[in-house]
Amino acid sequence: MKKFIILIIVILAFFTIDHPLVKEPREKLLGEGIGFLSDASKVNRSPAANLAKNRISNELTLSGSEKEYVEKTFTTDDAVQLFNLRYCRERDLNLYFYAERLNTVCKIVSESLEQKRAK
């Protein structure tokens, strides 16, 4: 029973500590988990990425580097989910979008993911 409690504490610490040594493997593990689940379900997972990319381009005036970043970042729905996790939920620093523009992008990404789930 003690080993089980220690295991639970280690797992909780793994998901709550934001130290770079823990955070990077956790994000990699979550990304692989999302990728595995999407491969297992055999579903086309690009509609939310396309919707988010188009809405961001329409609603915001983007510079050349921001357009390039959006094209590279929002390639698949897994990438959109990872962006949402990293920059919207965990509030990591994004070098291209920040403050109100990041809030707008996060709102668009969240709505795109919700629309994908509703279908």
N, C-alpha and C positions, 0 to 999 in steps of 0.2 A: 504494500500500500504506500510505503514511503517513496518507493521508486516512481510510482505513478504520480504522486504529488510533485516530486522534483521534476518529472518530465513535463507536467502541466506548467510549472513555473518557468522552465526553460523555453517552452513554446510561447508563452505569453510575453516573456522578455524579448524573444526574437521578433515579435510583431509590434512591440512598443518602443524599443530603443532606436533612436535616430542617429546613432554613431555611424560614421562612414563605413567602418569595417563590417557593420551589421546591415546597414541600409542597402548597399549595393547588391550583396548576395540575395537579400530578401526580394528586391525588385526583380532581379534576374529569375528567381524561383517563381514569383508571381507571374511574370511574363511567360515563362515556360509552361506554367500551369494553365494559363489562359489559352496559350497556343495548343496545348495538348487537348484541352476540352473542345476547342473549335475544330481541330482535326478529327476528333472522335465523333462529333455531331454531323460532320460532312455537310455543313451549311455554308452557303456563300456569305462571307462576312465582310463584304465591302460596301454595302449600301450606306451605313452610318458614316463611313469615312468619306464617301463621295458627297453626302448631304452636308456634313460638317465643313468640308473643304469649300464647297460652293457657297454656303451661307457665310462663312468667314470672309471669302473674297468679295461677296456682295455687300455685306454690312460694314466692313472696315476698309479704309483706304490703306493699302499695303505698299510698303517700299519693295524694292527688288529683292533684298535679302529676306524680308518677311514672306514674300511670295514663294521664294525658293524653300524656306523653312517649312511653310505650310504644305507644299508639294511633297517634301521628303518625309515629314512627320505623319501626315494623315494618309498613309498608303493603304492600310488595312483597318478593319474594325478593332483588331487587337491593339494596334498602335494608338487608336483613338481612346480605348479603354485605359491603356497605360498612361497616356497624356492626362486623362481625367484623374487617374489615381495620383500621379506624381505632382502635377501642377495645380489641380483644382482641390483635391482633398487634402494632400499633404502640404500644399502651399510652398513647394520648392521654388527656387529662383529660376525664372525663365529669362534668358537673355534677349529674346525678341519681343515678348509681350509682358507687360507689367501694369500694375495699378488697375485703372478702369478698363484698359484694353484687354488685360488678362481676364478680368471678370466677364467681359463680353464674350470672349472666346470660350471660357468655361461654361457660360450659359448656353452657348450654341452647341458645344460638345455634349453637355448633359441632355439637352433637348433631342439631339440626334440619336443618342443612345437610347433614350426613352421611346422615341418613335420606332427604332429598330426592335426594341423589346415588345412593343405593342403589336407588331405585325406577326 
